[in-house]
Amino acid sequence: MRLGIIGLPQSGKTTIFNALTRGHQPTGLSAGKVAMHTAVVDVPDPRVDRLAAMFNPKKVIYAKVTYVDIAGIEGTRSQSGLPGPLLNQLTQMDGFIQVVRCFEDDALPHPLGSVNPQRDIDVMESEFILNDLIAVERKLERLNEERRKGARDKGSLEREVALFERLHQALSAETPLRDLELSPEDEHMLAGFGFLTRKPMLIVLNLAEGQTPPTISYPHQRSQVVPLQGKLEMEIAQLPPEEATEFMQAYGLSEPSLNRVIRLSYELLGLQSFFTVGPDEVRAWTVHRGATAPEAAGEIHTDMQKGFIRAEVISYEDLMALGGMSEARARGKLRLEGKEYVVQDGDILTIRFSA
């Protein structure tokens, strides 16, 4: 899963990227260039830590999220939309982390002349809405051409026209597409389109040290706003573990705030974790919420999904309360589930399958 870190120039995108990934990419590079940095990070999960302590495995593997620091968005709305190379990168993302500048710094003048977080959020939303609107209008032109030629089944064509007219109406009213309720059939029709305003959005308010977060309005679905002291978090992330712990204690922090950002971004993508455990490996696996047991088995290995028989399941909470697998088995807490079972966050699975 790939999350694009976006924002206006001088908003602190690369600072947040370094904080999230414990990276050392240089900050403050010249604006206007389409540039990217990519890193894969573990999703912090204390459940994995406790399972590892219980099973003492040879390997411990956390769920992963990929972050991509994307530069090049200027916030100067053009009627032709974003540049092609930049738009191509944005459409490939599964969601976005928008970094919004809240700090003052005379050495880094704001590209729009003043620090105004709500305005910056609205500017970025306007950019994305315009690009989606251009794409929808082009699609409607092609659909109307097909309608004139009569080259397609009329029923399916009219359903598609109706859907894209609905998208056009929403975007014309400055409504992001993630706010629309879509049927499974609609979702299927839009699967090949990388509409920017359909993607989940986590807005990170990039604060100066000790700054009070401003009041922000962003009442949209699959979206959330979270404050973060970006520069402070980057400094913590780049310290050795022992020094980082002392540093956080001095600031009264139980964990880096960026851990919450990672977990929120994972959740906004509609993801959840299930676990496999044993002496060789304790591992967190990623599935979409609503995934069935065979789909979860397929994340481990495609052969497990093809030959799925049933899954032995226990919740993380039950296992912790009972103290181990042998106790859970003795008390009959391990249950067998079939192909229709919907995996829950924190389930511990053992897949039974035929080769």
N, C-alpha and C positions, 0 to 999 in steps of 0.2 A: 504494500500500500504506500502510495507516494503522496506526500503533502507538500505543496508549494508554499514557501515563505515569501510573501509579497508585501509591498508597501511603497510609498512615495520615496524619492531620494532623501537621504539624511534622516530617515525614520528609525534606523538601527536594525535593519533586517539582518545584516551579517553578525551583529552583536548577538541577536537572539539565536541565530543559527549556531554560533559558537557556543552559546550557553546550552542549547539543547543537545548538541553533539560533542561537547567538550573539544571543539575544534579550535584552530588558531588561524582562521582565514583573516587576511588583512581587512580592516574596516575603512570606511570613508573613501572608497574608490570613486572615480569619476562617474557621474550619472549619465544616463542615456545609452549605455551599452548593454546589449543583451548578453548577460553572463550568468553562469550557474555554478554552484557548488553542491555536491550531493554527499550525504552520509547516512548510514543505517545505524539506528540506536535501539537499545533494549527498552522495552516498556517496563518501568519499575513496578514490581508486583510483590508485596510482602508475602503473598501466598506461596509464591515460588520459593522464597527464602525458607519459609517454615516447612514446606514439603522436603526441601533439600536437607534440612536439619533432621527430619524424621527418617529419611531413606538413605542418607549419606551416599549419594550416587557418585559414579566416576565423572559424570558430566551434568552441568546445569545449563539449560537453555531457556532464555526468556523470549516472549513475543517480540516482534520487531516492527518498527515503523521507519520508513525512508523519508528524510527531509531534503528538500531541494531549495536552496537559496536562489531566488530568481530576481535578477536586476533588470531594469529597463523600462519600468512603468513610470511615465513622467507625470501623469495626472493632467495633461493638457489635451482635453478631449478633441479628437479629430473625427470628422464625419466619415472618414474611411476606416475608422477603427484602429485597433492596435496593429503594429507591424507584424507581418506574416511569421517570421522566425520566433518572435515572442509569443504570439498567439498559439503557435504550434506547440510550444512547451507548456503553456498554461492548460490547453485542452487535454493534455496527457496526465494531469494531476487528478487524484481522487478527491482532494479537498484542499483548502487553503488556510494558512495562518497569516492573517493580515496584521502587520506590525504598524501601530499608529503612534506617532510621536507625541508625547506629552511633556517632554523636558525642554527647558530653555538652554541654549548654548550659543553665545555670540560668535564663537569660532565656527559654528556650523549653521549658517543662515538657512531658514526654512525655504524651500523652493517656491512656496506660494506666499511668502512675505511675512507670515506670522504663524505661531503655534496655535492650532485650532483643531483638536482631535475630531469633533463631530463633523466639521467640514471635510476633513481628510477622508473620513469613512464614506461620506456622501459622494465625494469625488471618485473614489475607487468603485463604489457601487454604480455610479453613472457610467464609468468606463466599461464595466462588465455588461451592464444592461444594453448599452449601445452595440457592443460586439455581438451579443446574442440576438438583438433585434435585426442586425444586418444579416446574420446567418438565417434567421427565420424568414425574412423577406425573400432572400434568394431561394430558399426551399419552396416557398409559396409560388414563386414565379415558375419554378420547374413543375410543380404539381398542376398549376393552371395550364401550362403547356401540354402536359400529359392529358389533362381533361379535354382540351381542344382536339387533340389527335385521337382520343378514344382508344389509346393503346393498352389500357389496363382495365382490370376488373373494376367496375364502377363502384361497387360497395366498399372495397378496401381503399380505393382512391378517395372517396368522399369521407371516410373515417379519418384518413390521414390529413386531408384538407381541414376538417373540423378541428383536429388536434392542433395543427399549426396556426390556425386562426385564433384559437384560444390562447396559445403562447404569445402570439402577436399582440392580442388585446392586453394581456398582463404586462408585457414589457413596455408597451406604449403608455401604460399607467404607472411606469417606474416600479413595478412589482417584480422582485427576483423570482425566478422559476421554482426555486426550492419551496416557495410558499404555496404552490399549487398542489392540490390533491389529485394524484394521477392513478388510474387503474393499472393493473398488471399489464394489460394490453398496451396502454399508452407507454408505460415504462419500456416495454419490449420495442415499440416503434422508435423510441428515442435512444436506444442503447448505443447506436453508432455515432451519436452526436456528443461533442464535448462541451455542451453549453456551460459557460462559466458560472452563471447564477443558479444552476442546479446543484452545484457542488457545495458540500458543507463548509461553513466559514467559522473559524475561531479567531476572534479579534483580540490581539494582545496589546494592551495599553502600556507602552514603553515609558516607564516613569524614571525620574531622577531618584537618587537615594533619599528615602524618607518622604517623598512626595505623596500627597493625598490623591487618589484616583479621581478624575473628573466624572461627572454624571454623563452617561452616554445612552442614547436611545438607538437600539437596533433590534426591533421586535419581529425577528424573522425566524422561520423554522430552521431546524438543523444548524443553528448558530448559537454562539455564546461569546460573552465578553469577559476577559480575565485580565487583571492588572499584574504587571511584572516589572521589577526593577532590573532592567536588562543588563546594564553595565555591572551591577553588583553580582547578578547571577552568573555572568560570564566569568568574573573573577573567581567565584566559588568553584565553578565547573573546571577551571584550569588549575586548581590547587591539588596537591597530593591529598589522598583521602583523609589522613590524620589532620592536616592543616585545615582542610575544608570543614571538618567536624568542629574544630575549635572556633573557626571563623563564624560558623552558623550559630554556635552557642553564644558567641559575643553579641549576635544580632537577635537572639531569641528565636531562632528558626529550628524546627524539628527536622526538616528536610528541605532541600532546594525547592523553591517554588516552581522551577522548571519541570520537576517530576509531575506536578499537577497538570501542567500544560501538556506534557506527553500523554498522560492518561486521558485528559479531556479530548485531545485530538484523535486518539484511538477510539474513544467512545463515539465521537461525532461522526466517524466513518461508519458507524453501525456495526462495530466489531465487538467480539467478546472472546474470552479465552477459556479453553478447556485444557486439562492436564493429563499427561501420561506419567506414571511413576514406576520406579523400580531401582534395583541396585546399580544398573548401568547408567540410567539417565532419568532425570526429572526435567520435564519439558512443558512449556506453555505453547499451545497451538492456537492459531487464530482462525475463527470462522465468523461469518455474518450472523447477527442475531436472527433467530428463526431457522437456522440450519438443522437438518435432521441428522440422526446418528450415522447413516451411510455417508452423508456429505462430510461430516467430521472425520469419518474413517478415511475418506478420500484425501483429506489434507495430510494424513500420515503417509498413505501410499495408495495409488490408484487401484492396486490389486485388492486392497482391503475393502474398497467401496464396491468393486465388481463382485467379490465373493462374500459380501457382508451376510452374516447369519444373525447375530445379535450383539449387543454391547452390555458389558457388566459396568454398572454405574454406581457411584456414590458421590454425594456432594462434598465439597471441601469442608464445609462446616461440620458435617457429620463425622468425617474422618478425623478432624482435629479434636472433636469432642470425645471420640472413642479411643484415640491414642495410637491407632495403627490398623493396618489391613487385617491382621489376624483377629484382632478384637472385633472389627467390623463384620468379618465373615462369621465369627462365632455368635454374634448377636443378630445375624440375618439382615444387616443393613445394606449389604451389596445386593442390588436388584438387577434383573435382566430386562433389557428393553429392546424392542424390535425396530423395524425400519421406519415406523411412523414417529418415533420418539424425537421430540425437539430438544436439542441440547441446550442446557442452561449454563449461564456464566459460572465458572468455578467447578463444573462437573469434572470428575476424574473417571476416565474411560479406559476399559480394557476391551479391545475389539476381538470378537470371535468371527473368523471368516474361513472360507474354503479356498484353497489355492487353485 
